[in-house]
């Protein structure tokens, strides 16, 4: 396959919103991974809560092999499980909790009576207080603590439901001592650094220091992976701006977030998180149940389509598929559907002014900020078909991405790490140059690229942005040119 943009075919088929797909039994073979990439996947997620290290290493090998064969950039995100609290083993499997029923949490990992529950998080009884809520199985059942002794919590069932051993336990009102980056996750992060992955996400972040610890750990293991903070706790929302500033990106993890806070507050929280990321120029992924029905259906519900579209309209850089691609019956259909929703939704950006929100009127701009912003204004004025950014790092690509312009943005780099990193940036077509970027290279590259990958007519205007010294003593330039 001879195209480093095989999946795009033409610029008109390029969805600006990036797609993150979770790898699992349904899609880990090279054949299916190739189909998913061609359908529109930009980043593959490896969920460390499931599968063995051997499974994940095989997936990385297959992803890199297929991406090289297709000659496309594909990022890999390792998603650390974090301190997920789970029920212990039940005496009977499953149990049906009934409204107003009284049950007890006792110490240990196995229940010895029908009304007993246990938790694999040993300090739970010490840290939970009377009046706190305990949510089981991602919201299927909800309890309130009415009594406490040294070794037991008495609880009343507020919302009943059927639960099973090892399902999740959420403690939304409880401040926990367990660190976001525990011993198991440290080992997996070190492994991820050794695998040269592009992104590492940390679950249950509650403060900026959590993500700073991950960044330090990655750096000490010679990893250039971007550290992504997953927002899924009420504490994280309280510390949102500090977390966004500290992180390299954010994931709106709506599964646990919708349990930790009132479910009706989740849409507003999503909008607030995305807005904060736009202001601070950080990529943001919206995740969980986006096309949930496509586990078993070839088509999604109308509500799911609207959900994906609204995330894009809110300003998400990427939308994520979880079980839809990992264990679903129709992984390729799910990716194609998400790509089609993105293409249709992005039409509303056509002709609109830049949506850049990284600065307010009281903040100073550095030179390259102004150059990037000005390139969008110039491109619209001259009816440019494309903006081309030449930059060794991915910084300029991220700055341009946050403008949310409809005009396609081609970002050329000679750094393989930046090349894959840009897979998460909205509206950016990453392109890798095998030779260093110079002023001579810039003058010939765009013509060669447009002839190969677009149907632009001769004389089509495009805008070039670069921090390379095009003329002696002049850098941070905006140039207008036309195709030959």
Secondary structure, DSSP 8 states (H G I E B T S, - for coil): ---TTTTTSSGGG--SSEEEEE-STTT-SHHHHHHHHHHT--EEEEETTSS-HHHHHHHHHHHHHHHHHHT---EEEEEE--S-EEB-B-SSSSEEE-TT-EEEEESSSB--STTEE-BSSTTHHHH--TT-EEEEGGGTEEEEEEEEETTEEEEEEEE-EEE-TT-EEE-TT----S-SS-HHHHHHHHHHHHTT-SEEEETT--SHHHHHHHHHHHHHTT---EEEEEE-SHHHHHTHHHHHHHSSEEEEEHHHHHHHS-GGGHHHHHHHHHHHHHHTT-EEEEESSTTGGGGT-SS--HHHHHHHHHHHHHT-SEEEESHHHHT-S-HHHHHHHHHHHHHHHHGGGTT------S--TTS---HHHHHHHHHHHHHHHTT-SEEEEE-SSSHHHHHHHTT--SSEEEEEES-HHHHHHGGGSTTEEEEE-SS---HHHHHHHHHHHHHHH----TT-EEEEEE-S-SBTTB-SEEEEEE--
